[in-house]
């Protein structure tokens, strides 16, 4: 992998990740851009104790542009974009409309491929491995920033999820705090350690593997299963067999095997609802340990992949119980979801 760091016309950082070591990146961003102006602010809810990012400048962000004006496609003659070069493998840049900025953290965009009409599931194993390398490198880079406490790499796919740019891409958030979801997991892990002397994440994986009814696929270095108390209609958790706190500590075996495993999961998601159905909308989210937190070494890196589509043409909405009380009601039994995800395995 070759990494090339440059800047865009407004001073934001842009990083190319290329598979070929001899790739030269010397294109210059020619756009007449004004410096980025953000109004990101973190406010604490006094009742719940959680944080809310107030970012009014995001109201002006690009919204469903036509394909010939996509800001994530390579620059072409007569059409300039966020990527000055005319081709790329993987590109990462600072978001022009960040939810978190300055002392409040950092937001980056990850472009998985220059092919506008592709999806992550269309990538080759070599391309997927390069994306994993980029996620890992950016986790390491953001870990070195004083204002970043936790790194979250994720992809939103599909208009139903709220995606405003159709180009295959994800994002990376560098939070200045430990997120509420992670705090809950850390508290549960600490309680389990006190009560049993063992690791909670290890216990969960062992339970799922022993039961087997919710296991979707298992390899030498990874295991994927629908969790016992799944929140979403189709939800898969993917764990490396060797527990590590974040992407930086994956071993070579897990890195080598990941592209095959992850691409297979994504392709199964697109087959859940049968032939002729539109691509399945999903969120894919890496859960990594905060850099400074009690229980960091007890945390287990894992990826959560889920869809809000519950059946053909119907979505799972977060209505009264979910939005008002954070109590999820799942219409699809986890065992049935796992069975379906095994049925649509690649032949």
Secondary structure, DSSP 8 states (H G I E B T S, - for coil): -EEEEEE-TTS-EEEEEESSTT------------------EEEE-TTT--EEEE-GGGGGS--S--GGG-TTSB-BTTB--SB-SS--SEEEEE-TT-SS-GGG-EEEEEE--S-TT--GGGS-HHHHHHHHHHHHHHHHHHHTSTT-SEEEEEEEESGGGT-S--SSEEEEEEESS--HHHHHHHHHHHHHHHHHSS-HHHHHHHHHHHH-TTEEEE-SSEEEE--TT-SSSEEEEEEESS--SSGGG--HHHHHHHHHHHHHHHHHHTTTT-TT-----EEEEEE---SS-TTGGG---EEEEEESEEETTEE----IIIIIH-----SS-HHHHHHHHHHT---
